[in-house]
Amino acid sequence: MKRNAFSLLVLLLGLVLFNSCKGPVGDPGPMGPQGPKGDPGTGGSSTILSTGWIPVTKQQAISRYDADGLFIGSRFTGGELDKLSQKILDDGIILVYNRVAGSQSINSVPFTLDMNYKEAGLQLSYYFEALPKEVNCYIQFSKKLADIAPFIENEEYRIIIIPGPSGLRMKNIDLKDYEAVKKAFNLKD
């Protein structure tokens, strides 16, 4: 018993001594090689792909309403979306933004709108699905409505595609903030 207590005391003393030992701070190491500078218009050495604002009219949205699934779906293809590959889906970032047509208020998809002020218990959830060469955007209703028309407006979507590892620096960019993304990648509306 005495031997176990002595061994424990030696072990604790050893841990305290080794943990408190510190030597002088050494000189800094040599500077590493400077990486290549990218074109600020593309956000680095990677090419950013971006659609313009794609309109979806109220009439189009209403005609696409699936009453059984309680959702509206809009499929976007062509143009820059033709460059959306499986590799980009695996390694890159897909950003989708939404706004009421002509509005300055822009939402990062996914997001949820609480419409309780118009209809008790109603929420509209916006989300998207990206596939090679297409992006599908959805509006999911939290409950069945006899008429969805009062809750739908002319809307616009913008899709920004950032390919995967390529030296692109994205620190301090709030990807939910459309204006910050637009500024960082020198995008025009």
N, C-alpha and C positions, 0 to 999 in steps of 0.2 A: 504494500500500500504506500509506504514511504517512497519507494522507488518510482511508482507511477506519478506521485505528486511532484517529485523532483524533476522527472522527465517532462512533465507538463509545464513546470516553471521554466525550465531551460528552453523549451520550445517557444513559449510566449516571449521570453526575453530576446531570443534570436529573431523572432518576427518583428519585434519593436525596433531592434537595432538595424536590421536590414531595410525596413521600410523608412527609417528616418535618415538613411545615408543619402546624401546628395552631393554631387561634385559640381565644380564650376561649369557655367554654361559655355559651350564650345562656340567656335566661330561659325557664322552662317556658311552653308555650302555654296558651291558655284551656281550661278544663274543658269537655268535651263534654256534650251533653244526657243526662240520666238516663233510662234505659230504663224501661219499665213493669215493675212487680213482678208475678210470677205467683203463683198459688195454690200453696202448698207441697204440698198434697195431690195436685197433678197434675204436680209437678216443673217448674213454670214456666207458660207460657201455653198449653201443649199438653196435651191430654187423653191420659193413658196408658191403654191398654186392657190388661186382664189377665183371664185365665181363673183359676178356682180350680184346685186340684190335681185333675187328671183321672185317675181310676184305670184301669189296664189289669191285669186279673187274669192270673195265670199261665196259666189255662185259655184265656183269650182270646188271649194271646200265642202259646201253642203251636198253637192252631188256625189262626193266621195265618202260620205258618212256611212259607216257600217253600224246599223242599229243593234245588231246582235253583239258585236264586239265593243260597242260604245266608243268608237274612235274614227278619226279622219286620217287618211294617209295620203301623202304627196310624194311622188317618186321624181327624183331629179337625176338626169343623165346628160351626156354630151358635153362639149366644150372642155374645160379643165378637168371635169370629172372623168373623162375618158382616160386620163393619166393615173387615176386612182387604182393602184395595183394591190395585189395581196401582200407584197413586200412592204408597201407603205402602210397598209392596214396592220401588219405585224409589228413594224418598227417605228412608225411615225405617229403623228397626232392629227386628229380630225376635229376641227372646231366648227360649230354651227351656231349662228346667231339669228335671232328673229326680232321683227318689229312690226307694228301696225304700219301699213303702207304710208310712207312719207313722214313717219314719226321720228323724233330724235331719241326716243327712249328705246334702247336696244337690250335684249335679254340674251344671255348665253344659254343655249339648250344643252342639257335638260333644265327645266324649271317648272314650277307649279303656280297657277293663278288661283287664288281663292275667290270664287264668284258668289260667296254666301250673301253678299249684299244684294244680288239680283235674284238668287234662287237658293233657298236653304239647303245646305249640305253639298253644294256644287263646287267641284274643283276641276280645272282643266290642267292636265299634265302634258307638257311638251317633251318629247324625246326623239332620238333619231337612231337609225341603223345605217352603218356604212358597209358597203359591199364593193367588190371590184367594179369600177366604172359607174357606180351609182350610190346615191345617198337617199334614204327614205326618211321623211319627217312625219311624225305622228302627233295628234292631239287626242289624248285619252280623256273621256268624260267619267266622272266619278259616279254618275247615276243616269238612268234613262230619262230622257225628256221628250215630251210630245213634239216640241218645236225647238230645234237648236239655233235657228236663225238669229234670235236676239243676242246670242253669245259669240257669234262668229263675225270677224271683220276682214276686210282686205288686208292681207299680210304679205310680208316679204321675208325671204331667207337668204343668208349669205353663208357660203361654205369656204373654209380656209383649210388647206391641206399642207402640213409641215412634214416633209419626208424624214425618215429616221436618221440614225447617227451619221452625221456628216460634218461635224465641227461647228454646227449652229449653236450659238450661245443664247440661252433663253433665261438666264437668271434674272430675277426680279421683274418678270413680266407676268402680270395678273391675267391669265388666259380667259377669265370670266369677264374682264373689262374690255369691251370691243374697242374703245378709243385707245387703250394702251397697246393692244395687239396691232391696231391699224398704224399707230405711230412707230412701234418697234420694227414693223416689216415694211414701212413706207407704202402702205396700201392707200389707194384712192377710192372714194365712194362712187 
